Amino acid sequence: MLQEYNPANAAIQVFVKDRLWNRAEAKVSVFDSVVQGGDAVWEGLRVYPEGLLHLKAHLNRLVNSAKALHFSHIPDFEFIKNAISETLLANSMKRDAHIRLTLTRGEKVTSGMDPRLNQMGSCLIVLAEHKKLVYDREKGITAICSNQRRNGPAYLDSKIHHSNLLNNILAKIQANVAGVDAAVMLDERGFVSELNDTNLFLIKEGVLYTPFATACLPGISRKMTMEVAESMNVKCVEADLSLFDFYTSDFVFASGTMGELTPLTEIDGRKIEREKGEALFNAVLNEYHKTIPSYCEKL
Ligand SMILES: Cc1ncc(COP(=O)(O)O)c(C=O)c1O
């Protein structure tokens, strides 16, 4: 599913470092560490009529990712919130918008890998776009399993939400070449970790299962799904799950800020059953939607 260019975003204002710029002028330096090494952290947030969903959790993850990468300059929540607020106001965005929030290590005094060359402070980018939910929930999505493994703590801890996304991008290219929507990525042991851009759940005999968050992003929507299930007295288990468990489950769905909860209809050519798990999925989705306003924060 290829996202289309939305002309409503032609004249958006983007916050870079310390002020707003018109879309065409919004740029970072060629010396910025995100250009030199993908050395940045990021978050994707959605704007609902009731406010920004899970704002605090997203800011915490951004700041903790920057801390783990030893950024020497991390802006405080007030600065980030003001930048987001200014951006949304300038673009009159009150709903159906997506924010790509990026914090780069900043500009280097000369090109090179050493973070000590970053002496100009970090660079915050608030890119807000008019954007509907990315996936078509009615149609669902299809996937193949990629041979590109998802990073775990042995290589680059998946808890760090960094912009060095090449292994996920390679997996997505495999999905594109195969003519499907997304790629299932395995951990180094061969267990399923997540899709290239969202977390995964399966339903089997009335129980929700999701991979341990050891080699996947501990998604905020994943956590919300687990909490929603708990509030409904539906068991949700974190486990080592193999492709077999997904192929033979009663329902599979993805969770993520950009698409909320989205069913998978096929993995590696195996049709995923829907009938047995659909009622439970719909009930969880319904509760998920009801819960959204209580997790939204207005700026
Ligand atoms: C690799 C990956 N997995 C899962 C997710 C979903 O996370 P969240 O629910 O916090 O949006 C994302 C979102 O950025 C992601 O990049």
Ligand as a Chemical Component Dictionary entry (heavy atoms), coordinates in Angstrom:
data_LIG
# 
_chem_comp.id                   LIG 
_chem_comp.type                 NON-POLYMER 
_chem_comp.pdbx_formal_charge   0 
_chem_comp.three_letter_code    LIG 
# 
loop_
_chem_comp_atom.comp_id 
_chem_comp_atom.atom_id 
_chem_comp_atom.alt_atom_id 
_chem_comp_atom.type_symbol 
_chem_comp_atom.charge 
_chem_comp_atom.model_Cartn_x 
_chem_comp_atom.model_Cartn_y 
_chem_comp_atom.model_Cartn_z 
_chem_comp_atom.pdbx_ordinal 
LIG C1 C1 C 0 9.790 -0.893 13.803 1  
LIG C2 C2 C 0 8.561 -0.383 14.465 2  
LIG N1 N1 N 0 7.765 -1.242 15.118 3  
LIG C3 C3 C 0 6.634 -0.851 15.731 4  
LIG C4 C4 C 0 6.235 0.476  15.691 5  
LIG C5 C5 C 0 4.947 0.881  16.377 6  
LIG O1 O1 O 0 5.221 1.609  17.541 7  
LIG P1 P1 P 0 4.125 2.577  18.188 8  
LIG O2 O2 O 0 2.974 1.740  18.585 9  
LIG O3 O3 O 0 4.830 3.157  19.370 10 
LIG O4 O4 O 0 3.768 3.579  17.151 11 
LIG C6 C6 C 0 7.041 1.416  15.050 12 
LIG C7 C7 C 0 6.671 2.835  15.050 13 
LIG O5 O5 O 0 7.459 3.710  14.908 14 
LIG C8 C8 C 0 8.227 0.983  14.404 15 
LIG O6 O6 O 0 9.041 1.826  13.765 16 
# 
loop_
_chem_comp_bond.comp_id 
_chem_comp_bond.atom_id_1 
_chem_comp_bond.atom_id_2 
_chem_comp_bond.value_order 
_chem_comp_bond.pdbx_ordinal 
LIG C1 C2 SING 1  
LIG C2 N1 SING 2  
LIG C2 C8 DOUB 3  
LIG N1 C3 DOUB 4  
LIG C3 C4 SING 5  
LIG C4 C5 SING 6  
LIG C4 C6 DOUB 7  
LIG C5 O1 SING 8  
LIG O1 P1 SING 9  
LIG P1 O2 DOUB 10 
LIG P1 O3 SING 11 
LIG P1 O4 SING 12 
LIG C6 C7 SING 13 
LIG C6 C8 SING 14 
LIG C7 O5 DOUB 15 
LIG C8 O6 SING 16 
# 
